[in-house]
Amino acid sequence: MLTLRHKEDLDFIVSHPHHSTLAKPLGLDSLGPVTAEEAHLLERLDAARLPRHIAVIMDGNGRWAQKRHLPRIVGHSTGVESARTTIETCARLNIEALTLYAFSVENWRRPKTEIEFLMKLLRQYIRNEMPLIQRNNIRMRFLGRPDDLPLAVQKDTRDAIGATASNTGMVLSIALNYGGRAEIVDAMNAILAERRRHNGHHDSAPITEKQLARHLYTADLPDPDLLIRTSGEMRVSNFLLWQIAYAEIFVTDVLWPDFNRARLFEALLEFQKRERRYGGIEAAPPSRAAR
């Protein structure tokens, strides 16, 4: 089921920030100051029924900039603020995993200057945001094919993984040089290589779903419960094709630089309205109860 929310339908009158007592019964007081709009949304959220894993296609940076007659790179820079807000909010909500689609294998077709800027922006993000990542006990990882990335980016991603390896909170996965089809191909090749090592070239046993899932980039994570896509595009863009088989999909026409905490709460509220049957008839237990 796809849900498209139009920005004009989502905008509320926002008053000055203040602490809300409405969040406390829900166990969400760790969020700190909230606006009146956020408090209104929090009042309706059930903290016990939040998704375990949220995946986000962060789309619309370029269009956001073009609407303001600004260079596309300004949209990418502004989008970092939305990423920061989403990451910290999910960590404070005790979401188990958050995966952000940052750079696809198809994005290499973009102009060289834009690619170079995106790689520079990524390196700056890793360095500048590390205090926030550590403060929120977040463990970082990167999904995709690292060998095609610039050497400096490879080093920074390895350093970030090492620096956060002992953290025990939310797993933040950045999909970088990532493609869903490429991931499945890599998993299949990993299975074949494993069989050659152990059994030579004569193992013709069928490959099972369980085996394939064990060799995906996300092997130790739960599949996403909720996929959020900004900018109103009705497609999944080669993102986590295997893992989102039963994810609830929330599409908003809000462009990524405008995706703030209230918009995230709206996506979570929509998720909690869904009846998740996984191909059956009756609704499955709430996500967290299934742990």
PEJO-V348433 format. One record per helix or strand. SS is the DSSP state (h for helix, s for strand). FROM is the first residue (numbers start at 1). TO is the last residue. If there is no record, write none. Layout:
ss	from	to
SS	FROM	TO
SS	FROM	TO
This chain:
ss	from	to
s	2	5
h	7	10
s	18	18
h	21	26
h	29	31
s	34	34
h	36	42
h	47	49
s	53	57
h	61	67
h	72	92
s	97	104
h	105	109
h	112	135
s	139	143
h	146	148
h	151	163
s	171	178
h	180	199
h	209	214
s	226	229
s	248	252
h	256	258
h	261	273
h	287	290
